[in-house]
Amino acid sequence: MSADILRFRDYHFDRVADDEIGLETAVDAAIRDLHEILLCWGTEAARQRAEECELMLRRVLSESVVGTPGLR
């Protein structure tokens, strides 16, 4: 078994992949992102990562709410 380990500076959201993830996956990714953001707090990379994380969460939440019957 092997795994790819991504370091904070090596990781960026793939905007296409954001469209294909569910709310649970987005929350899981956000928790990991927030941990890494806190480790690099105050840097430009942390600020950018936080903005990407927020955008991903907003998009997935919006799609989840719009896609739910009775919620619009």
mmJSON file of the N, C-alpha and C atoms, coordinates in Angstrom:
{"data_MODEL":{"atom_site":{
"group_PDB":["ATOM","ATOM","ATOM","ATOM","ATOM","ATOM","ATOM","ATOM","ATOM","ATOM","ATOM","ATOM","ATOM","ATOM","ATOM","ATOM","ATOM","ATOM","ATOM","ATOM","ATOM","ATOM","ATOM","ATOM","ATOM","ATOM","ATOM","ATOM","ATOM","ATOM","ATOM","ATOM","ATOM","ATOM","ATOM","ATOM","ATOM","ATOM","ATOM","ATOM","ATOM","ATOM","ATOM","ATOM","ATOM","ATOM","ATOM","ATOM","ATOM","ATOM","ATOM","ATOM","ATOM","ATOM","ATOM","ATOM","ATOM","ATOM","ATOM","ATOM","ATOM","ATOM","ATOM","ATOM","ATOM","ATOM","ATOM","ATOM","ATOM","ATOM","ATOM","ATOM","ATOM","ATOM","ATOM","ATOM","ATOM","ATOM","ATOM","ATOM","ATOM","ATOM","ATOM","ATOM","ATOM","ATOM","ATOM","ATOM","ATOM","ATOM","ATOM","ATOM","ATOM","ATOM","ATOM","ATOM","ATOM","ATOM","ATOM","ATOM","ATOM","ATOM","ATOM","ATOM","ATOM","ATOM","ATOM","ATOM","ATOM","ATOM","ATOM","ATOM","ATOM","ATOM","ATOM","ATOM","ATOM","ATOM","ATOM","ATOM","ATOM","ATOM","ATOM","ATOM","ATOM","ATOM","ATOM","ATOM","ATOM","ATOM","ATOM","ATOM","ATOM","ATOM","ATOM","ATOM","ATOM","ATOM","ATOM","ATOM","ATOM","ATOM","ATOM","ATOM","ATOM","ATOM","ATOM","ATOM","ATOM","ATOM","ATOM","ATOM","ATOM","ATOM","ATOM","ATOM","ATOM","ATOM","ATOM","ATOM","ATOM","ATOM","ATOM","ATOM","ATOM","ATOM","ATOM","ATOM","ATOM","ATOM","ATOM","ATOM","ATOM","ATOM","ATOM","ATOM","ATOM","ATOM","ATOM","ATOM","ATOM","ATOM","ATOM","ATOM","ATOM","ATOM","ATOM","ATOM","ATOM","ATOM","ATOM","ATOM","ATOM","ATOM","ATOM","ATOM","ATOM","ATOM","ATOM","ATOM","ATOM","ATOM","ATOM","ATOM","ATOM","ATOM","ATOM","ATOM","ATOM","ATOM","ATOM","ATOM","ATOM","ATOM","ATOM","ATOM"],
"id":[1,2,3,4,5,6,7,8,9,10,11,12,13,14,15,16,17,18,19,20,21,22,23,24,25,26,27,28,29,30,31,32,33,34,35,36,37,38,39,40,41,42,43,44,45,46,47,48,49,50,51,52,53,54,55,56,57,58,59,60,61,62,63,64,65,66,67,68,69,70,71,72,73,74,75,76,77,78,79,80,81,82,83,84,85,86,87,88,89,90,91,92,93,94,95,96,97,98,99,100,101,102,103,104,105,106,107,108,109,110,111,112,113,114,115,116,117,118,119,120,121,122,123,124,125,126,127,128,129,130,131,132,133,134,135,136,137,138,139,140,141,142,143,144,145,146,147,148,149,150,151,152,153,154,155,156,157,158,159,160,161,162,163,164,165,166,167,168,169,170,171,172,173,174,175,176,177,178,179,180,181,182,183,184,185,186,187,188,189,190,191,192,193,194,195,196,197,198,199,200,201,202,203,204,205,206,207,208,209,210,211,212,213,214,215,216],
"type_symbol":["N","C","C","N","C","C","N","C","C","N","C","C","N","C","C","N","C","C","N","C","C","N","C","C","N","C","C","N","C","C","N","C","C","N","C","C","N","C","C","N","C","C","N","C","C","N","C","C","N","C","C","N","C","C","N","C","C","N","C","C","N","C","C","N","C","C","N","C","C","N","C","C","N","C","C","N","C","C","N","C","C","N","C","C","N","C","C","N","C","C","N","C","C","N","C","C","N","C","C","N","C","C","N","C","C","N","C","C","N","C","C","N","C","C","N","C","C","N","C","C","N","C","C","N","C","C","N","C","C","N","C","C","N","C","C","N","C","C","N","C","C","N","C","C","N","C","C","N","C","C","N","C","C","N","C","C","N","C","C","N","C","C","N","C","C","N","C","C","N","C","C","N","C","C","N","C","C","N","C","C","N","C","C","N","C","C","N","C","C","N","C","C","N","C","C","N","C","C","N","C","C","N","C","C","N","C","C","N","C","C","N","C","C","N","C","C"],
"label_atom_id":["N","CA","C","N","CA","C","N","CA","C","N","CA","C","N","CA","C","N","CA","C","N","CA","C","N","CA","C","N","CA","C","N","CA","C","N","CA","C","N","CA","C","N","CA","C","N","CA","C","N","CA","C","N","CA","C","N","CA","C","N","CA","C","N","CA","C","N","CA","C","N","CA","C","N","CA","C","N","CA","C","N","CA","C","N","CA","C","N","CA","C","N","CA","C","N","CA","C","N","CA","C","N","CA","C","N","CA","C","N","CA","C","N","CA","C","N","CA","C","N","CA","C","N","CA","C","N","CA","C","N","CA","C","N","CA","C","N","CA","C","N","CA","C","N","CA","C","N","CA","C","N","CA","C","N","CA","C","N","CA","C","N","CA","C","N","CA","C","N","CA","C","N","CA","C","N","CA","C","N","CA","C","N","CA","C","N","CA","C","N","CA","C","N","CA","C","N","CA","C","N","CA","C","N","CA","C","N","CA","C","N","CA","C","N","CA","C","N","CA","C","N","CA","C","N","CA","C","N","CA","C","N","CA","C","N","CA","C","N","CA","C","N","CA","C","N","CA","C","N","CA","C"],
"label_alt_id":[null,null,null,null,null,null,null,null,null,null,null,null,null,null,null,null,null,null,null,null,null,null,null,null,null,null,null,null,null,null,null,null,null,null,null,null,null,null,null,null,null,null,null,null,null,null,null,null,null,null,null,null,null,null,null,null,null,null,null,null,null,null,null,null,null,null,null,null,null,null,null,null,null,null,null,null,null,null,null,null,null,null,null,null,null,null,null,null,null,null,null,null,null,null,null,null,null,null,null,null,null,null,null,null,null,null,null,null,null,null,null,null,null,null,null,null,null,null,null,null,null,null,null,null,null,null,null,null,null,null,null,null,null,null,null,null,null,null,null,null,null,null,null,null,null,null,null,null,null,null,null,null,null,null,null,null,null,null,null,null,null,null,null,null,null,null,null,null,null,null,null,null,null,null,null,null,null,null,null,null,null,null,null,null,null,null,null,null,null,null,null,null,null,null,null,null,null,null,null,null,null,null,null,null,null,null,null,null,null,null,null,null,null,null,null,null],
"label_comp_id":["MET","MET","MET","SER","SER","SER","ALA","ALA","ALA","ASP","ASP","ASP","ILE","ILE","ILE","LEU","LEU","LEU","ARG","ARG","ARG","PHE","PHE","PHE","ARG","ARG","ARG","ASP","ASP","ASP","TYR","TYR","TYR","HIS","HIS","HIS","PHE","PHE","PHE","ASP","ASP","ASP","ARG","ARG","ARG","VAL","VAL","VAL","ALA","ALA","ALA","ASP","ASP","ASP","ASP","ASP","ASP","GLU","GLU","GLU","ILE","ILE","ILE","GLY","GLY","GLY","LEU","LEU","LEU","GLU","GLU","GLU","THR","THR","THR","ALA","ALA","ALA","VAL","VAL","VAL","ASP","ASP","ASP","ALA","ALA","ALA","ALA","ALA","ALA","ILE","ILE","ILE","ARG","ARG","ARG","ASP","ASP","ASP","LEU","LEU","LEU","HIS","HIS","HIS","GLU","GLU","GLU","ILE","ILE","ILE","LEU","LEU","LEU","LEU","LEU","LEU","CYS","CYS","CYS","TRP","TRP","TRP","GLY","GLY","GLY","THR","THR","THR","GLU","GLU","GLU","ALA","ALA","ALA","ALA","ALA","ALA","ARG","ARG","ARG","GLN","GLN","GLN","ARG","ARG","ARG","ALA","ALA","ALA","GLU","GLU","GLU","GLU","GLU","GLU","CYS","CYS","CYS","GLU","GLU","GLU","LEU","LEU","LEU","MET","MET","MET","LEU","LEU","LEU","ARG","ARG","ARG","ARG","ARG","ARG","VAL","VAL","VAL","LEU","LEU","LEU","SER","SER","SER","GLU","GLU","GLU","SER","SER","SER","VAL","VAL","VAL","VAL","VAL","VAL","GLY","GLY","GLY","THR","THR","THR","PRO","PRO","PRO","GLY","GLY","GLY","LEU","LEU","LEU","ARG","ARG","ARG"],
"label_asym_id":["A","A","A","A","A","A","A","A","A","A","A","A","A","A","A","A","A","A","A","A","A","A","A","A","A","A","A","A","A","A","A","A","A","A","A","A","A","A","A","A","A","A","A","A","A","A","A","A","A","A","A","A","A","A","A","A","A","A","A","A","A","A","A","A","A","A","A","A","A","A","A","A","A","A","A","A","A","A","A","A","A","A","A","A","A","A","A","A","A","A","A","A","A","A","A","A","A","A","A","A","A","A","A","A","A","A","A","A","A","A","A","A","A","A","A","A","A","A","A","A","A","A","A","A","A","A","A","A","A","A","A","A","A","A","A","A","A","A","A","A","A","A","A","A","A","A","A","A","A","A","A","A","A","A","A","A","A","A","A","A","A","A","A","A","A","A","A","A","A","A","A","A","A","A","A","A","A","A","A","A","A","A","A","A","A","A","A","A","A","A","A","A","A","A","A","A","A","A","A","A","A","A","A","A","A","A","A","A","A","A","A","A","A","A","A","A"],
"label_entity_id":["1","1","1","1","1","1","1","1","1","1","1","1","1","1","1","1","1","1","1","1","1","1","1","1","1","1","1","1","1","1","1","1","1","1","1","1","1","1","1","1","1","1","1","1","1","1","1","1","1","1","1","1","1","1","1","1","1","1","1","1","1","1","1","1","1","1","1","1","1","1","1","1","1","1","1","1","1","1","1","1","1","1","1","1","1","1","1","1","1","1","1","1","1","1","1","1","1","1","1","1","1","1","1","1","1","1","1","1","1","1","1","1","1","1","1","1","1","1","1","1","1","1","1","1","1","1","1","1","1","1","1","1","1","1","1","1","1","1","1","1","1","1","1","1","1","1","1","1","1","1","1","1","1","1","1","1","1","1","1","1","1","1","1","1","1","1","1","1","1","1","1","1","1","1","1","1","1","1","1","1","1","1","1","1","1","1","1","1","1","1","1","1","1","1","1","1","1","1","1","1","1","1","1","1","1","1","1","1","1","1","1","1","1","1","1","1"],
"label_seq_id":[1,1,1,2,2,2,3,3,3,4,4,4,5,5,5,6,6,6,7,7,7,8,8,8,9,9,9,10,10,10,11,11,11,12,12,12,13,13,13,14,14,14,15,15,15,16,16,16,17,17,17,18,18,18,19,19,19,20,20,20,21,21,21,22,22,22,23,23,23,24,24,24,25,25,25,26,26,26,27,27,27,28,28,28,29,29,29,30,30,30,31,31,31,32,32,32,33,33,33,34,34,34,35,35,35,36,36,36,37,37,37,38,38,38,39,39,39,40,40,40,41,41,41,42,42,42,43,43,43,44,44,44,45,45,45,46,46,46,47,47,47,48,48,48,49,49,49,50,50,50,51,51,51,52,52,52,53,53,53,54,54,54,55,55,55,56,56,56,57,57,57,58,58,58,59,59,59,60,60,60,61,61,61,62,62,62,63,63,63,64,64,64,65,65,65,66,66,66,67,67,67,68,68,68,69,69,69,70,70,70,71,71,71,72,72,72],
"pdbx_PDB_ins_code":[null,null,null,null,null,null,null,null,null,null,null,null,null,null,null,null,null,null,null,null,null,null,null,null,null,null,null,null,null,null,null,null,null,null,null,null,null,null,null,null,null,null,null,null,null,null,null,null,null,null,null,null,null,null,null,null,null,null,null,null,null,null,null,null,null,null,null,null,null,null,null,null,null,null,null,null,null,null,null,null,null,null,null,null,null,null,null,null,null,null,null,null,null,null,null,null,null,null,null,null,null,null,null,null,null,null,null,null,null,null,null,null,null,null,null,null,null,null,null,null,null,null,null,null,null,null,null,null,null,null,null,null,null,null,null,null,null,null,null,null,null,null,null,null,null,null,null,null,null,null,null,null,null,null,null,null,null,null,null,null,null,null,null,null,null,null,null,null,null,null,null,null,null,null,null,null,null,null,null,null,null,null,null,null,null,null,null,null,null,null,null,null,null,null,null,null,null,null,null,null,null,null,null,null,null,null,null,null,null,null,null,null,null,null,null,null],
"Cartn_x":[0.846,0.0,0.901,0.513,1.281,0.318,0.841,0.015,0.844,0.183,0.828,0.629,1.72,1.632,1.886,0.907,1.01,1.387,2.393,2.76,1.952,1.765,0.952,1.302,2.554,2.953,2.737,2.551,2.374,0.913,-0.007,-1.408,-2.215,-3.019,-3.953,-5.247,-6.352,-7.636,-7.747,-8.296,-8.616,-10.066,-10.284,-11.64,-12.615,-12.144,-13.02,-13.442,-12.511,-12.82,-13.825,-13.799,-14.748,-16.186,-16.424,-17.771,-18.264,-17.367,-17.716,-17.7,-17.491,-17.433,-18.715,-19.029,-20.211,-19.895,-20.936,-20.803,-19.917,-20.081,-19.269,-17.789,-17.476,-16.088,-15.516,-16.326,-15.879,-15.569,-16.402,-16.161,-14.89,-14.711,-13.502,-12.26,-12.296,-11.163,-10.929,-11.999,-11.868,-11.217,-11.553,-10.941,-9.432,-9.023,-7.591,-6.93,-7.611,-7.073,-6.882,-7.861,-7.765,-6.594,-6.354,-5.201,-3.902,-3.768,-2.566,-2.473,-3.6,-3.611,-3.095,-3.531,-3.077,-1.574,-1.02,0.421,1.221,0.625,1.312,0.654,-0.019,-0.802,0.021,-0.589,0.054,0.815,0.881,1.597,0.618,1.145,0.328,-0.271,0.505,0.012,-1.192,-1.148,-2.277,-3.511,-3.331,-4.461,-5.097,-4.268,-4.775,-5.493,-4.91,-5.512,-6.864,-6.955,-8.225,-9.285,-8.899,-9.854,-10.33,-9.414,-9.786,-10.732,-10.444,-11.265,-12.674,-12.75,-14.06,-14.846,-14.202,-14.872,-15.402,-14.589,-15.015,-16.235,-16.184,-17.303,-18.57,-18.449,-19.627,-20.253,-19.403,-19.907,-20.616,-19.994,-20.574,-21.848,-21.86,-23.062,-24.189,-23.882,-24.903,-25.49,-24.628,-25.1,-25.918,-25.535,-26.271,-27.655,-27.739,-29.024,-29.923,-29.392,-30.191,-30.652,-29.816,-30.148,-31.099,-31.434,-32.305,-33.753,-34.644,-36.055,-36.647,-37.362,-38.034,-37.167,-35.883,-35.002,-34.496,-34.888,-34.398,-34.369],
"Cartn_y":[-1.157,0.0,1.232,2.249,3.488,4.669,5.805,7.013,8.195,9.131,10.387,11.35,11.883,12.848,14.222,15.101,16.447,17.421,18.206,19.263,20.499,21.364,22.569,23.327,23.561,24.367,23.64,22.321,21.542,21.36,21.714,21.375,22.588,22.403,23.44,22.756,23.419,22.848,22.768,21.705,21.553,21.984,23.089,23.646,22.659,21.836,20.831,19.811,19.384,18.384,18.917,20.236,20.824,20.57,20.568,20.37,18.947,18.027,16.62,16.057,16.897,16.388,16.707,15.888,16.092,16.936,17.261,18.103,17.45,16.16,15.48,15.503,15.27,15.304,16.708,17.718,19.107,19.481,19.049,19.351,18.641,17.403,16.667,17.378,17.8,18.523,19.843,20.54,21.83,21.673,20.619,20.372,20.191,19.409,19.217,20.514,21.265,22.548,23.505,23.593,24.508,24.145,22.866,22.442,22.959,22.784,23.239,24.762,25.447,26.909,27.414,26.792,27.212,27.023,25.99,25.756,26.847,27.49,28.528,29.89,30.073,31.286,32.547,33.523,34.805,34.896,33.806,33.826,34.06,34.465,34.654,33.319,32.257,30.928,30.525,30.824,30.494,31.299,32.579,33.414,32.887,32.547,32.03,30.696,29.843,28.535,28.701,29.674,29.932,30.406,31.261,31.734,30.586,29.701,28.538,27.619,27.423,26.572,27.151,28.445,29.103,28.978,29.213,29.111,27.701,26.692,25.307,25.001,25.415,25.147,25.858,27.11,27.855,27.188,26.772,26.16,24.833,23.986,22.681,22.835,23.745,23.971,24.492,25.434,25.981,24.889,24.048,22.954,21.945,21.705,20.758,21.281,22.565,23.176,23.278,23.716,23.84,22.469,21.455,20.112,19.37,19.947,19.302,19.685,18.712,19.038,19.897,20.928,21.794,22.945,22.955,24.034,24.794,25.989,26.868,28.278],
"Cartn_z":[0.0,0.0,0.0,-0.75,-0.768,-0.748,-0.373,-0.302,-0.759,-1.4,-1.759,-0.608,-0.084,0.999,0.408,0.551,0.002,1.093,0.835,1.766,1.443,2.415,2.275,0.995,0.745,-0.406,-1.731,-1.695,-2.919,-3.317,-2.445,-2.655,-3.1,-4.109,-4.559,-4.965,-4.731,-5.118,-6.624,-7.091,-8.497,-8.655,-9.33,-9.429,-10.076,-10.992,-11.599,-10.552,-9.726,-8.714,-7.702,-7.414,-6.473,-6.911,-8.223,-8.738,-8.531,-8.247,-8.181,-6.762,-5.756,-4.392,-3.644,-2.666,-1.848,-0.623,0.102,1.281,2.341,2.571,3.585,3.222,1.963,1.518,1.643,1.314,1.418,2.865,3.787,5.201,5.664,5.263,5.625,5.092,3.839,3.247,3.967,4.331,5.014,6.384,7.082,8.398,8.237,7.257,7.01,6.569,5.703,5.249,6.417,7.29,8.426,9.336,9.51,10.312,9.683,8.371,7.681,7.653,7.521,7.538,8.88,9.956,11.282,11.462,10.836,10.923,10.216,9.22,8.429,8.613,9.731,9.989,9.734,9.085,8.851,7.54,6.803,5.524,4.378,3.257,2.053,1.601,1.733,1.346,2.196,3.493,4.374,3.997,3.686,3.295,2.007,1.042,-0.225,-0.012,0.794,1.073,1.756,2.689,3.38,2.387,1.447,0.435,-0.452,-0.848,-1.662,-0.892,0.382,1.231,1.356,1.596,1.705,0.409,-0.724,-2.017,-2.246,-1.933,-2.1,-1.237,0.041,0.945,0.499,0.079,-0.391,-1.609,-2.554,-3.785,-3.491,-2.682,-2.383,-1.56,-0.59,0.205,-0.668,-1.535,-2.442,-3.328,-3.884,-4.74,-3.94,-2.702,-1.866,-1.518,-1.221,-0.853,-2.071,-3.188,-4.418,-4.897,-4.715,-5.158,-4.223,-3.06,-2.092,-2.392,-2.594,-2.857,-1.75,-2.144,-1.175,-0.656,-0.997,-0.555,-1.76,-1.892,-2.979,-2.502],
"occupancy":[1.0,1.0,1.0,1.0,1.0,1.0,1.0,1.0,1.0,1.0,1.0,1.0,1.0,1.0,1.0,1.0,1.0,1.0,1.0,1.0,1.0,1.0,1.0,1.0,1.0,1.0,1.0,1.0,1.0,1.0,1.0,1.0,1.0,1.0,1.0,1.0,1.0,1.0,1.0,1.0,1.0,1.0,1.0,1.0,1.0,1.0,1.0,1.0,1.0,1.0,1.0,1.0,1.0,1.0,1.0,1.0,1.0,1.0,1.0,1.0,1.0,1.0,1.0,1.0,1.0,1.0,1.0,1.0,1.0,1.0,1.0,1.0,1.0,1.0,1.0,1.0,1.0,1.0,1.0,1.0,1.0,1.0,1.0,1.0,1.0,1.0,1.0,1.0,1.0,1.0,1.0,1.0,1.0,1.0,1.0,1.0,1.0,1.0,1.0,1.0,1.0,1.0,1.0,1.0,1.0,1.0,1.0,1.0,1.0,1.0,1.0,1.0,1.0,1.0,1.0,1.0,1.0,1.0,1.0,1.0,1.0,1.0,1.0,1.0,1.0,1.0,1.0,1.0,1.0,1.0,1.0,1.0,1.0,1.0,1.0,1.0,1.0,1.0,1.0,1.0,1.0,1.0,1.0,1.0,1.0,1.0,1.0,1.0,1.0,1.0,1.0,1.0,1.0,1.0,1.0,1.0,1.0,1.0,1.0,1.0,1.0,1.0,1.0,1.0,1.0,1.0,1.0,1.0,1.0,1.0,1.0,1.0,1.0,1.0,1.0,1.0,1.0,1.0,1.0,1.0,1.0,1.0,1.0,1.0,1.0,1.0,1.0,1.0,1.0,1.0,1.0,1.0,1.0,1.0,1.0,1.0,1.0,1.0,1.0,1.0,1.0,1.0,1.0,1.0,1.0,1.0,1.0,1.0,1.0,1.0,1.0,1.0,1.0,1.0,1.0,1.0],
"B_iso_or_equiv":[0.0,0.0,0.0,0.0,0.0,0.0,0.0,0.0,0.0,0.0,0.0,0.0,0.0,0.0,0.0,0.0,0.0,0.0,0.0,0.0,0.0,0.0,0.0,0.0,0.0,0.0,0.0,0.0,0.0,0.0,0.0,0.0,0.0,0.0,0.0,0.0,0.0,0.0,0.0,0.0,0.0,0.0,0.0,0.0,0.0,0.0,0.0,0.0,0.0,0.0,0.0,0.0,0.0,0.0,0.0,0.0,0.0,0.0,0.0,0.0,0.0,0.0,0.0,0.0,0.0,0.0,0.0,0.0,0.0,0.0,0.0,0.0,0.0,0.0,0.0,0.0,0.0,0.0,0.0,0.0,0.0,0.0,0.0,0.0,0.0,0.0,0.0,0.0,0.0,0.0,0.0,0.0,0.0,0.0,0.0,0.0,0.0,0.0,0.0,0.0,0.0,0.0,0.0,0.0,0.0,0.0,0.0,0.0,0.0,0.0,0.0,0.0,0.0,0.0,0.0,0.0,0.0,0.0,0.0,0.0,0.0,0.0,0.0,0.0,0.0,0.0,0.0,0.0,0.0,0.0,0.0,0.0,0.0,0.0,0.0,0.0,0.0,0.0,0.0,0.0,0.0,0.0,0.0,0.0,0.0,0.0,0.0,0.0,0.0,0.0,0.0,0.0,0.0,0.0,0.0,0.0,0.0,0.0,0.0,0.0,0.0,0.0,0.0,0.0,0.0,0.0,0.0,0.0,0.0,0.0,0.0,0.0,0.0,0.0,0.0,0.0,0.0,0.0,0.0,0.0,0.0,0.0,0.0,0.0,0.0,0.0,0.0,0.0,0.0,0.0,0.0,0.0,0.0,0.0,0.0,0.0,0.0,0.0,0.0,0.0,0.0,0.0,0.0,0.0,0.0,0.0,0.0,0.0,0.0,0.0,0.0,0.0,0.0,0.0,0.0,0.0],
"pdbx_formal_charge":[null,null,null,null,null,null,null,null,null,null,null,null,null,null,null,null,null,null,null,null,null,null,null,null,null,null,null,null,null,null,null,null,null,null,null,null,null,null,null,null,null,null,null,null,null,null,null,null,null,null,null,null,null,null,null,null,null,null,null,null,null,null,null,null,null,null,null,null,null,null,null,null,null,null,null,null,null,null,null,null,null,null,null,null,null,null,null,null,null,null,null,null,null,null,null,null,null,null,null,null,null,null,null,null,null,null,null,null,null,null,null,null,null,null,null,null,null,null,null,null,null,null,null,null,null,null,null,null,null,null,null,null,null,null,null,null,null,null,null,null,null,null,null,null,null,null,null,null,null,null,null,null,null,null,null,null,null,null,null,null,null,null,null,null,null,null,null,null,null,null,null,null,null,null,null,null,null,null,null,null,null,null,null,null,null,null,null,null,null,null,null,null,null,null,null,null,null,null,null,null,null,null,null,null,null,null,null,null,null,null,null,null,null,null,null,null],
"auth_seq_id":[1,1,1,2,2,2,3,3,3,4,4,4,5,5,5,6,6,6,7,7,7,8,8,8,9,9,9,10,10,10,11,11,11,12,12,12,13,13,13,14,14,14,15,15,15,16,16,16,17,17,17,18,18,18,19,19,19,20,20,20,21,21,21,22,22,22,23,23,23,24,24,24,25,25,25,26,26,26,27,27,27,28,28,28,29,29,29,30,30,30,31,31,31,32,32,32,33,33,33,34,34,34,35,35,35,36,36,36,37,37,37,38,38,38,39,39,39,40,40,40,41,41,41,42,42,42,43,43,43,44,44,44,45,45,45,46,46,46,47,47,47,48,48,48,49,49,49,50,50,50,51,51,51,52,52,52,53,53,53,54,54,54,55,55,55,56,56,56,57,57,57,58,58,58,59,59,59,60,60,60,61,61,61,62,62,62,63,63,63,64,64,64,65,65,65,66,66,66,67,67,67,68,68,68,69,69,69,70,70,70,71,71,71,72,72,72],
"auth_comp_id":["MET","MET","MET","SER","SER","SER","ALA","ALA","ALA","ASP","ASP","ASP","ILE","ILE","ILE","LEU","LEU","LEU","ARG","ARG","ARG","PHE","PHE","PHE","ARG","ARG","ARG","ASP","ASP","ASP","TYR","TYR","TYR","HIS","HIS","HIS","PHE","PHE","PHE","ASP","ASP","ASP","ARG","ARG","ARG","VAL","VAL","VAL","ALA","ALA","ALA","ASP","ASP","ASP","ASP","ASP","ASP","GLU","GLU","GLU","ILE","ILE","ILE","GLY","GLY","GLY","LEU","LEU","LEU","GLU","GLU","GLU","THR","THR","THR","ALA","ALA","ALA","VAL","VAL","VAL","ASP","ASP","ASP","ALA","ALA","ALA","ALA","ALA","ALA","ILE","ILE","ILE","ARG","ARG","ARG","ASP","ASP","ASP","LEU","LEU","LEU","HIS","HIS","HIS","GLU","GLU","GLU","ILE","ILE","ILE","LEU","LEU","LEU","LEU","LEU","LEU","CYS","CYS","CYS","TRP","TRP","TRP","GLY","GLY","GLY","THR","THR","THR","GLU","GLU","GLU","ALA","ALA","ALA","ALA","ALA","ALA","ARG","ARG","ARG","GLN","GLN","GLN","ARG","ARG","ARG","ALA","ALA","ALA","GLU","GLU","GLU","GLU","GLU","GLU","CYS","CYS","CYS","GLU","GLU","GLU","LEU","LEU","LEU","MET","MET","MET","LEU","LEU","LEU","ARG","ARG","ARG","ARG","ARG","ARG","VAL","VAL","VAL","LEU","LEU","LEU","SER","SER","SER","GLU","GLU","GLU","SER","SER","SER","VAL","VAL","VAL","VAL","VAL","VAL","GLY","GLY","GLY","THR","THR","THR","PRO","PRO","PRO","GLY","GLY","GLY","LEU","LEU","LEU","ARG","ARG","ARG"],
"auth_asym_id":["A","A","A","A","A","A","A","A","A","A","A","A","A","A","A","A","A","A","A","A","A","A","A","A","A","A","A","A","A","A","A","A","A","A","A","A","A","A","A","A","A","A","A","A","A","A","A","A","A","A","A","A","A","A","A","A","A","A","A","A","A","A","A","A","A","A","A","A","A","A","A","A","A","A","A","A","A","A","A","A","A","A","A","A","A","A","A","A","A","A","A","A","A","A","A","A","A","A","A","A","A","A","A","A","A","A","A","A","A","A","A","A","A","A","A","A","A","A","A","A","A","A","A","A","A","A","A","A","A","A","A","A","A","A","A","A","A","A","A","A","A","A","A","A","A","A","A","A","A","A","A","A","A","A","A","A","A","A","A","A","A","A","A","A","A","A","A","A","A","A","A","A","A","A","A","A","A","A","A","A","A","A","A","A","A","A","A","A","A","A","A","A","A","A","A","A","A","A","A","A","A","A","A","A","A","A","A","A","A","A","A","A","A","A","A","A"],
"auth_atom_id":["N","CA","C","N","CA","C","N","CA","C","N","CA","C","N","CA","C","N","CA","C","N","CA","C","N","CA","C","N","CA","C","N","CA","C","N","CA","C","N","CA","C","N","CA","C","N","CA","C","N","CA","C","N","CA","C","N","CA","C","N","CA","C","N","CA","C","N","CA","C","N","CA","C","N","CA","C","N","CA","C","N","CA","C","N","CA","C","N","CA","C","N","CA","C","N","CA","C","N","CA","C","N","CA","C","N","CA","C","N","CA","C","N","CA","C","N","CA","C","N","CA","C","N","CA","C","N","CA","C","N","CA","C","N","CA","C","N","CA","C","N","CA","C","N","CA","C","N","CA","C","N","CA","C","N","CA","C","N","CA","C","N","CA","C","N","CA","C","N","CA","C","N","CA","C","N","CA","C","N","CA","C","N","CA","C","N","CA","C","N","CA","C","N","CA","C","N","CA","C","N","CA","C","N","CA","C","N","CA","C","N","CA","C","N","CA","C","N","CA","C","N","CA","C","N","CA","C","N","CA","C","N","CA","C","N","CA","C","N","CA","C","N","CA","C","N","CA","C","N","CA","C"],
"pdbx_PDB_model_num":[1,1,1,1,1,1,1,1,1,1,1,1,1,1,1,1,1,1,1,1,1,1,1,1,1,1,1,1,1,1,1,1,1,1,1,1,1,1,1,1,1,1,1,1,1,1,1,1,1,1,1,1,1,1,1,1,1,1,1,1,1,1,1,1,1,1,1,1,1,1,1,1,1,1,1,1,1,1,1,1,1,1,1,1,1,1,1,1,1,1,1,1,1,1,1,1,1,1,1,1,1,1,1,1,1,1,1,1,1,1,1,1,1,1,1,1,1,1,1,1,1,1,1,1,1,1,1,1,1,1,1,1,1,1,1,1,1,1,1,1,1,1,1,1,1,1,1,1,1,1,1,1,1,1,1,1,1,1,1,1,1,1,1,1,1,1,1,1,1,1,1,1,1,1,1,1,1,1,1,1,1,1,1,1,1,1,1,1,1,1,1,1,1,1,1,1,1,1,1,1,1,1,1,1,1,1,1,1,1,1,1,1,1,1,1,1]
}}}
